[in-house]
């Protein structure tokens, strides 16, 4: 048996109510820890997506400036 199982088994022998309460506390601690890890992973994903979005926006602005410069040069050549 695992250490947790031994502890719970001993507590149930001494006091079933205390053993069950400690089991639920340990169970919910594991659940909360799992959710914290999941949130951390989601936060990292959101941050990465935000970074990519900013990079894409920067590239679009640079592309727009290049097009604007090209059009201005074309207009200068076409106007007498």
Backbone as CSV, one residue per row, in Angstrom:
resi,resn,N_x,N_y,N_z,CA_x,CA_y,CA_z,C_x,C_y,C_z
1,UNK,0.829,-1.188,0.000,0.000,0.000,0.000,0.871,1.249,0.000
2,UNK,0.295,2.312,-0.527,1.021,3.573,-0.513,0.982,4.167,0.888
3,UNK,1.782,5.168,1.088,1.833,5.823,2.400,0.477,6.413,2.757
4,UNK,-0.182,7.029,1.762,-1.496,7.610,2.012,-2.496,6.542,2.422
5,UNK,-2.453,5.407,1.741,-3.385,4.329,2.057,-3.143,3.800,3.468
6,UNK,-1.893,3.691,3.870,-1.582,3.240,5.228,-2.113,4.216,6.265
7,UNK,-1.920,5.505,6.020,-2.401,6.518,6.958,-3.921,6.439,7.087
8,UNK,-4.591,6.383,5.948,-6.051,6.324,5.962,-6.531,5.050,6.643
9,UNK,-5.889,3.932,6.362,-6.267,2.670,6.980,-6.128,2.738,8.497
10,UNK,-5.023,3.310,8.968,-4.821,3.439,10.417,-5.851,4.367,11.044
11,UNK,-6.158,5.481,10.365,-7.129,6.416,10.920,-8.539,5.835,10.930
12,UNK,-8.890,5.069,9.913,-10.212,4.452,9.892,-10.337,3.445,11.023
13,UNK,-9.234,2.760,11.325,-9.249,1.813,12.435,-9.499,2.543,13.750
14,UNK,-8.840,3.705,13.930,-8.984,4.472,15.165,-10.320,5.201,15.189
15,UNK,-10.606,5.943,14.125,-11.846,6.719,14.069,-12.291,6.813,12.608
16,UNK,-13.333,6.086,12.257,-13.792,6.093,10.853,-14.128,7.485,10.333
17,UNK,-14.719,8.315,11.166,-15.115,9.653,10.714,-13.880,10.476,10.371
18,UNK,-12.873,10.464,11.233,-11.644,11.216,10.991,-10.935,10.675,9.756
19,UNK,-10.909,9.361,9.614,-10.270,8.748,8.446,-10.916,9.187,7.145
20,UNK,-12.251,9.192,7.128,-12.971,9.604,5.919,-12.743,11.088,5.643
21,UNK,-12.756,11.913,6.669,-12.518,13.347,6.481,-11.124,13.603,5.913
22,UNK,-10.132,12.921,6.457,-8.765,13.102,5.961,-8.650,12.596,4.528
23,UNK,-9.351,11.512,4.200,-9.342,11.020,2.820,-9.862,12.098,1.877
24,UNK,-10.997,12.715,2.240,-11.563,13.749,1.379,-10.646,14.958,1.281
25,UNK,-10.011,15.328,2.384,-9.067,16.458,2.345,-7.920,16.150,1.394
26,UNK,-7.359,14.950,1.493,-6.244,14.570,0.609,-6.704,14.511,-0.842
27,UNK,-7.922,14.007,-1.062,-8.452,13.912,-2.422,-8.602,15.308,-3.025
28,UNK,-9.197,16.218,-2.274,-9.425,17.561,-2.802,-8.115,18.330,-2.985
29,UNK,-7.118,18.043,-2.161,-5.809,18.657,-2.367,-5.241,18.247,-3.724
30,UNK,-5.384,16.968,-4.075,-4.900,16.493,-5.374,-5.682,17.138,-6.510
31,UNK,-6.991,17.250,-6.342,-7.825,17.863,-7.380,-7.433,19.323,-7.583
32,UNK,-7.257,20.046,-6.483,-6.883,21.461,-6.573,-5.512,21.609,-7.223
33,UNK,-4.572,20.750,-6.860,-3.239,20.804,-7.451,-3.309,20.567,-8.959
34,UNK,-4.137,19.603,-9.367,-4.308,19.334,-10.798,-4.885,20.525,-11.537
35,UNK,-5.862,21.189,-10.926,-6.465,22.357,-11.566,-5.479,23.515,-11.645
36,UNK,-4.637,23.670,-10.633,-3.613,24.722,-10.676,-2.664,24.492,-11.842
37,UNK,-2.246,23.240,-12.037,-1.355,22.918,-13.149,-2.040,23.194,-14.487
38,UNK,-3.326,22.839,-14.568,-4.073,23.071,-15.804,-4.188,24.562,-16.093
39,UNK,-4.460,25.361,-15.062,-4.545,26.809,-15.243,-3.207,27.392,-15.656
40,UNK,-2.128,26.880,-15.070,-0.791,27.356,-15.430,-0.524,27.089,-16.911
41,UNK,-0.894,25.887,-17.356,-0.711,25.531,-18.767,-1.542,26.441,-19.663
42,UNK,-2.779,26.710,-19.257,-3.640,27.586,-20.056,-3.097,29.012,-20.078
43,UNK,-2.593,29.487,-18.937,-2.001,30.827,-18.899,-0.804,30.932,-19.839
44,UNK,0.025,29.890,-19.862,1.183,29.883,-20.764,0.722,29.898,-22.216
45,UNK,-0.325,29.151,-22.527,-0.855,29.125,-23.892,-1.401,30.493,-24.278
46,UNK,-2.148,31.118,-23.381,-2.703,32.443,-23.659,-1.582,33.445,-23.888
47,UNK,-0.541,33.385,-23.069,0.591,34.300,-23.228,1.267,34.096,-24.575
48,UNK,1.462,32.829,-24.970,2.103,32.543,-26.250,1.247,33.051,-27.410
49,UNK,-0.065,32.862,-27.315,-0.952,33.348,-28.375,-0.945,34.875,-28.452
50,UNK,-0.905,35.534,-27.300,-0.824,36.999,-27.296,0.475,37.484,-27.925
51,UNK,1.569,36.806,-27.616,2.858,37.171,-28.213,2.819,37.003,-29.729
52,UNK,2.256,35.889,-30.190,2.152,35.652,-31.631,1.273,36.703,-32.293
53,UNK,0.193,37.080,-31.611,-0.712,38.094,-32.161,0.010,39.432,-32.303
54,UNK,0.809,39.791,-31.296,1.565,41.046,-31.359,2.584,41.006,-32.493
55,UNK,3.261,39.878,-32.661,4.236,39.744,-33.751,3.547,39.860,-35.101
56,UNK,2.389,39.240,-35.238,1.644,39.308,-36.499,1.200,40.740,-36.781
57,UNK,0.724,41.424,-35.754,0.296,42.815,-35.934,1.470,43.685,-36.355
58,UNK,2.627,43.469,-35.771,3.823,44.232,-36.139,4.195,43.973,-37.592
59,UNK,4.124,42.721,-38.015,4.442,42.384,-39.408,3.437,43.032,-40.362
60,UNK,2.171,43.053,-39.988,1.140,43.656,-40.842,1.381,45.156,-40.978
61,UNK,1.718,45.816,-39.872,1.998,47.258,-39.920,3.202,47.528,-40.816
62,UNK,4.249,46.727,-40.676,5.446,46.908,-41.515,5.098,46.680,-42.981
63,UNK,4.288,45.673,-43.258,3.879,45.395,-44.634,3.069,46.561,-45.190
64,UNK,2.184,47.118,-44.375,1.382,48.274,-44.794,2.265,49.479,-45.110
65,UNK,3.278,49.705,-44.294,4.205,50.821,-44.545,4.962,50.605,-45.855
66,UNK,5.395,49.372,-46.095,6.098,49.064,-47.348,5.208,49.331,-48.552
67,UNK,3.953,48.915,-48.461,3.011,49.146,-49.564,2.801,50.645,-49.762
68,UNK,2.659,51.375,-48.659,2.457,52.822,-48.744,3.658,53.492,-49.407
69,UNK,4.859,53.105,-49.017,6.072,53.670,-49.612,6.141,53.342,-51.097
70,UNK,5.823,52.126,-51.464,5.847,51.713,-52.867,4.834,52.509,-53.680
71,UNK,3.639,52.689,-53.123,2.615,53.454,-53.838,3.020,54.918,-53.994
72,UNK,3.642,55.484,-52.956,4.102,56.873,-53.059,5.156,57.019,-54.151
73,UNK,6.060,56.088,-54.251,7.098,56.131,-55.303,6.470,55.968,-56.678
74,UNK,5.481,55.105,-56.769,4.793,54.888,-58.052,4.052,56.163,-58.466
75,UNK,3.421,56.816,-57.516,2.707,58.058,-57.817,3.696,59.130,-58.288
76,UNK,4.862,59.217,-57.643,5.865,60.189,-58.047,6.331,59.933,-59.474
77,UNK,6.477,58.696,-59.853,6.914,58.380,-61.216,5.830,58.655,-62.250
78,UNK,4.579,58.436,-61.862,3.485,58.585,-62.815,3.041,60.039,-62.961
79,UNK,3.251,60.869,-61.978,2.818,62.262,-62.087,3.877,63.069,-62.831
80,UNK,3.417,63.866,-63.752,4.378,64.651,-64.557,4.995,65.784,-63.814
